[in-house]
Amino acid sequence: MSSSGDVVHCKKRKRKQEKHYWSPLIAKYWKQRYSLFSLYDKGIAMDEVGWFSVTPESIAQIQARRVLGRCEESSNLVVIDCFAGVGGNAIQFAKTCDRVIAIEIDPVRVEHARNNARVYGVEDKIEFVVGDFFTLAPFLKGDVLFLSPPWGGPSYSKIESFTLDLLKPKDGYSLFQVAQSITPNIIMFLPRNVDVNEVEQLSWLSSPPLNMDIEKNYVGKFFKGITVYFGSLAKIYKAKKKKKKKKKKKEYKTLQAKIEKETEFGGE
């Protein structure tokens, strides 16, 4: 198991501010609307919960690109977004993979997600399902599971150490056990203040333990959350790092041999 703690920064787009009136709770998210959906002005639909629960677009793109590594090796790859909300992640997965199953318990939010997928031109690649993930889990088949369960609203940020039992509608351990009954290739998007030690324990719920990578996600200079990759998603990433390390080692040996040869020549 590997916990790399990699940091990923995303550029923040600057746009002219527009006047709009939302509840005080949503005001700060309204200012960030283009970081949530770059095509916001094309007709994106949101409800109040969607504003503070959707993954920023640049982070969703990074998560989708990680899955792209598996897409290149598998045909007809299916990604299941278990808590799809207004569709931020499902849209990005649909851009890189063959098919996405987007599950959301709120029917209004599903309609928003469908509308937003249409805005991005990927509606035909997403199957929208109104339902509860835990109820549907025994019937689901997919290659990758994306888990971004509710964090309990904006108040999560006031907690010093966010433990997995605070996730909704069930604790993180129960959620992960259900998820790995479908596939070991799991992505979890969690609060920036999550207890990392508890997250690492999740990999041990499987036998043998799953490979794991942890990635810190930023939008501009703001730390937004962490993404955890399990199973072959982590293995692919580790393999790339190992290949890079092997290349550096080879370059070092070549340089060392050259120095020894020049030293020997100089000695003569």
URZINOR-V79103 format. One record per backbone hydrogen bond with DSSP energy under -1.0 kcal/mol. CO is the residue of the C=O (numbers start at 0). NH is the residue of the N-H. If there is no record, write none. Layout:
co | nh
CO | NH
CO | NH
//
This chain:
co | nh
5 | 215
7 | 217
9 | 219
22 | 25
22 | 26
25 | 29
26 | 30
29 | 32
31 | 34
31 | 35
32 | 36
34 | 56
36 | 39
38 | 41
39 | 42
39 | 43
46 | 50
48 | 52
49 | 53
55 | 59
56 | 60
57 | 61
58 | 62
59 | 63
60 | 64
61 | 65
62 | 66
63 | 67
66 | 69
66 | 70
67 | 71
69 | 73
76 | 98
77 | 142
77 | 143
78 | 100
79 | 145
80 | 102
83 | 86
86 | 90
87 | 91
88 | 92
89 | 93
90 | 94
92 | 96
98 | 78
99 | 126
100 | 80
101 | 128
102 | 83
103 | 130
105 | 109
106 | 110
107 | 111
108 | 112
109 | 113
110 | 114
111 | 115
112 | 116
113 | 117
114 | 118
115 | 119
116 | 121
121 | 124
122 | 125
124 | 99
126 | 101
128 | 103
131 | 135
132 | 136
135 | 138
136 | 139
143 | 79
144 | 186
145 | 81
146 | 188
149 | 167
152 | 155
153 | 156
154 | 157
155 | 158
161 | 194
162 | 165
163 | 166
163 | 171
170 | 174
171 | 175
172 | 176
173 | 177
174 | 178
175 | 179
178 | 181
178 | 182
183 | 185
184 | 144
185 | 229
186 | 146
187 | 227
189 | 225
190 | 193
192 | 161
194 | 198
195 | 199
196 | 200
198 | 201
200 | 203
201 | 204
202 | 209
210 | 230
212 | 228
213 | 5
214 | 226
215 | 7
216 | 223
216 | 224
218 | 221
221 | 218
224 | 216
225 | 189
226 | 214
227 | 187
228 | 212
229 | 232
230 | 234
231 | 235
232 | 236
233 | 237
234 | 238
235 | 239
236 | 240
237 | 241
238 | 242
239 | 243
240 | 244
241 | 245
242 | 246
243 | 247
244 | 248
245 | 249
246 | 250
247 | 251
248 | 252
249 | 253
250 | 254
251 | 255
252 | 256
253 | 257
254 | 258
255 | 259
256 | 260
257 | 261
258 | 262
259 | 263
260 | 264
261 | 265
262 | 266
263 | 267
//
